[in-house]
């Protein structure tokens, strides 16, 4: 998607939402250790620091939420977004995202609104 010039907001919707769904399915069916293993290997760089930072933020967020150890790769300083990434294209929501982003995202320069991690 990045190579095809897709907007990053679409990437969030398709890649990160699907990743969260997959993780939740494994968590519910195979348990926390299996879900944590999904994050144990260092993901290849996407070529975009903002997206790489979001993967690290998601790993830390899920680890803290579900009680497993944050993978060491997620703590690397190069896993920070520059420029910052506001996942929504709606600039009017950027101040809200600054406030509502979980700390694992905010520290890495990735800003989401509270509903960005909600799944049906």
C-alpha positions as YAML, in Angstrom:
chain: A
units: angstrom
residues:
- id: 1
  name: UNK
  ca: [0.00, 0.00, 0.00]
- id: 2
  name: UNK
  ca: [2.85, 2.38, 0.80]
- id: 3
  name: UNK
  ca: [4.51, 1.66, -2.53]
- id: 4
  name: UNK
  ca: [1.24, 2.31, -4.32]
- id: 5
  name: UNK
  ca: [0.91, 5.79, -2.85]
- id: 6
  name: UNK
  ca: [-2.05, 5.08, -0.57]
- id: 7
  name: UNK
  ca: [-2.79, 7.63, 2.14]
- id: 8
  name: UNK
  ca: [-1.51, 6.59, 5.54]
- id: 9
  name: UNK
  ca: [-5.02, 6.87, 6.98]
- id: 10
  name: UNK
  ca: [-6.17, 4.08, 4.64]
- id: 11
  name: UNK
  ca: [-3.19, 2.01, 5.69]
- id: 12
  name: UNK
  ca: [-4.28, 2.35, 9.32]
- id: 13
  name: UNK
  ca: [-7.79, 1.27, 8.46]
- id: 14
  name: UNK
  ca: [-6.73, -1.81, 6.49]
- id: 15
  name: UNK
  ca: [-3.45, -2.94, 8.05]
- id: 16
  name: UNK
  ca: [-3.67, -1.95, 11.71]
- id: 17
  name: UNK
  ca: [-7.37, -2.72, 12.08]
- id: 18
  name: UNK
  ca: [-6.82, -6.16, 10.53]
- id: 19
  name: UNK
  ca: [-3.77, -6.75, 12.72]
- id: 20
  name: UNK
  ca: [-5.80, -5.88, 15.80]
- id: 21
  name: UNK
  ca: [-8.57, -8.25, 14.68]
- id: 22
  name: UNK
  ca: [-6.06, -11.06, 14.10]
- id: 23
  name: UNK
  ca: [-4.41, -10.47, 17.48]
- id: 24
  name: UNK
  ca: [-7.80, -10.45, 19.25]
- id: 25
  name: UNK
  ca: [-8.79, -13.71, 17.56]
- id: 26
  name: UNK
  ca: [-5.57, -15.43, 18.64]
- id: 27
  name: UNK
  ca: [-5.92, -13.98, 22.15]
- id: 28
  name: UNK
  ca: [-9.48, -15.27, 22.47]
- id: 29
  name: UNK
  ca: [-8.86, -18.70, 20.97]
- id: 30
  name: UNK
  ca: [-5.29, -19.59, 21.96]
- id: 31
  name: UNK
  ca: [-4.56, -17.32, 24.92]
- id: 32
  name: UNK
  ca: [-2.17, -14.58, 25.89]
- id: 33
  name: UNK
  ca: [1.14, -16.44, 25.27]
- id: 34
  name: UNK
  ca: [0.13, -17.24, 21.68]
- id: 35
  name: UNK
  ca: [-1.06, -13.68, 21.07]
- id: 36
  name: UNK
  ca: [2.19, -12.27, 22.50]
- id: 37
  name: UNK
  ca: [4.22, -14.50, 20.15]
- id: 38
  name: UNK
  ca: [2.68, -12.61, 17.22]
- id: 39
  name: UNK
  ca: [4.85, -9.68, 18.30]
- id: 40
  name: UNK
  ca: [8.03, -11.53, 19.27]
- id: 41
  name: UNK
  ca: [9.89, -11.15, 15.97]
- id: 42
  name: UNK
  ca: [11.14, -7.79, 14.75]
- id: 43
  name: UNK
  ca: [8.94, -6.69, 11.84]
- id: 44
  name: UNK
  ca: [10.75, -5.63, 8.69]
- id: 45
  name: UNK
  ca: [10.87, -1.91, 8.14]
- id: 46
  name: UNK
  ca: [8.08, -0.61, 5.96]
- id: 47
  name: UNK
  ca: [10.29, 2.19, 4.68]
- id: 48
  name: UNK
  ca: [8.14, 4.74, 6.50]
- id: 49
  name: UNK
  ca: [9.18, 5.64, 10.05]
- id: 50
  name: UNK
  ca: [5.65, 6.65, 10.99]
- id: 51
  name: UNK
  ca: [4.28, 3.21, 10.18]
- id: 52
  name: UNK
  ca: [7.20, 1.48, 11.89]
- id: 53
  name: UNK
  ca: [6.56, 3.62, 14.97]
- id: 54
  name: UNK
  ca: [2.88, 2.63, 14.92]
- id: 55
  name: UNK
  ca: [3.81, -1.08, 14.92]
- id: 56
  name: UNK
  ca: [5.99, -0.50, 17.99]
- id: 57
  name: UNK
  ca: [3.27, 1.55, 19.68]
- id: 58
  name: UNK
  ca: [0.70, -1.16, 19.02]
- id: 59
  name: UNK
  ca: [3.01, -3.84, 20.41]
- id: 60
  name: UNK
  ca: [3.58, -1.87, 23.60]
- id: 61
  name: UNK
  ca: [-0.09, -0.95, 23.95]
- id: 62
  name: UNK
  ca: [-1.26, -4.56, 23.64]
- id: 63
  name: UNK
  ca: [1.51, -5.87, 25.91]
- id: 64
  name: UNK
  ca: [0.61, -3.48, 28.69]
- id: 65
  name: UNK
  ca: [-3.13, -3.99, 28.23]
- id: 66
  name: UNK
  ca: [-2.92, -7.79, 28.18]
- id: 67
  name: UNK
  ca: [-0.04, -8.39, 30.60]
- id: 68
  name: UNK
  ca: [2.85, -9.64, 28.49]
- id: 69
  name: UNK
  ca: [6.37, -8.29, 28.12]
- id: 70
  name: UNK
  ca: [6.88, -5.47, 25.63]
- id: 71
  name: UNK
  ca: [9.23, -6.79, 22.92]
- id: 72
  name: UNK
  ca: [12.68, -5.23, 22.95]
- id: 73
  name: UNK
  ca: [12.42, -4.13, 19.29]
- id: 74
  name: UNK
  ca: [9.45, -1.94, 20.21]
- id: 75
  name: UNK
  ca: [11.65, 0.13, 22.51]
- id: 76
  name: UNK
  ca: [14.25, 1.05, 19.88]
- id: 77
  name: UNK
  ca: [14.67, 4.82, 19.44]
- id: 78
  name: UNK
  ca: [14.33, 4.53, 15.66]
- id: 79
  name: UNK
  ca: [10.73, 3.42, 16.23]
- id: 80
  name: UNK
  ca: [9.58, 7.02, 16.53]
- id: 81
  name: UNK
  ca: [7.58, 8.89, 13.92]
- id: 82
  name: UNK
  ca: [9.02, 11.96, 12.31]
- id: 83
  name: UNK
  ca: [7.18, 13.89, 11.21]
- id: 84
  name: UNK
  ca: [4.43, 13.08, 13.66]
- id: 85
  name: UNK
  ca: [1.63, 10.98, 12.26]
- id: 86
  name: UNK
  ca: [-1.95, 11.98, 12.95]
- id: 87
  name: UNK
  ca: [-3.79, 8.90, 11.74]
- id: 88
  name: UNK
  ca: [-6.95, 10.83, 10.87]
- id: 89
  name: UNK
  ca: [-6.90, 13.07, 7.83]
- id: 90
  name: UNK
  ca: [-9.43, 15.35, 9.54]
- id: 91
  name: UNK
  ca: [-7.27, 18.17, 10.88]
- id: 92
  name: UNK
  ca: [-10.03, 19.26, 13.24]
- id: 93
  name: UNK
  ca: [-9.56, 15.99, 15.14]
- id: 94
  name: UNK
  ca: [-5.80, 16.44, 15.62]
- id: 95
  name: UNK
  ca: [-6.15, 18.27, 18.98]
- id: 96
  name: UNK
  ca: [-8.44, 15.47, 20.18]
- id: 97
  name: UNK
  ca: [-5.91, 12.87, 19.05]
- id: 98
  name: UNK
  ca: [-3.16, 14.68, 20.98]
- id: 99
  name: UNK
  ca: [-5.20, 14.26, 24.16]
- id: 100
  name: UNK
  ca: [-6.69, 10.81, 23.59]
- id: 101
  name: UNK
  ca: [-3.73, 8.85, 22.22]
- id: 102
  name: UNK
  ca: [-2.52, 6.11, 24.55]
- id: 103
  name: UNK
  ca: [0.93, 6.89, 25.93]
- id: 104
  name: UNK
  ca: [2.61, 4.15, 23.88]
- id: 105
  name: UNK
  ca: [1.46, 5.95, 20.72]
- id: 106
  name: UNK
  ca: [1.95, 9.50, 21.93]
- id: 107
  name: UNK
  ca: [5.59, 8.86, 22.97]
- id: 108
  name: UNK
  ca: [6.36, 7.67, 19.46]
- id: 109
  name: UNK
  ca: [4.67, 10.58, 17.66]
- id: 110
  name: UNK
  ca: [1.64, 8.61, 16.47]
- id: 111
  name: UNK
  ca: [-1.67, 10.22, 17.38]
- id: 112
  name: UNK
  ca: [-5.02, 8.45, 17.33]
- id: 113
  name: UNK
  ca: [-8.45, 9.23, 18.69]
- id: 114
  name: UNK
  ca: [-9.93, 7.02, 21.38]
- id: 115
  name: UNK
  ca: [-12.06, 5.10, 18.87]
- id: 116
  name: UNK
  ca: [-9.14, 4.11, 16.63]
- id: 117
  name: UNK
  ca: [-8.55, 0.90, 18.59]
- id: 118
  name: UNK
  ca: [-12.23, 0.00, 19.00]
- id: 119
  name: UNK
  ca: [-13.40, -3.01, 17.08]
- id: 120
  name: UNK
  ca: [-16.94, -4.24, 16.54]
...
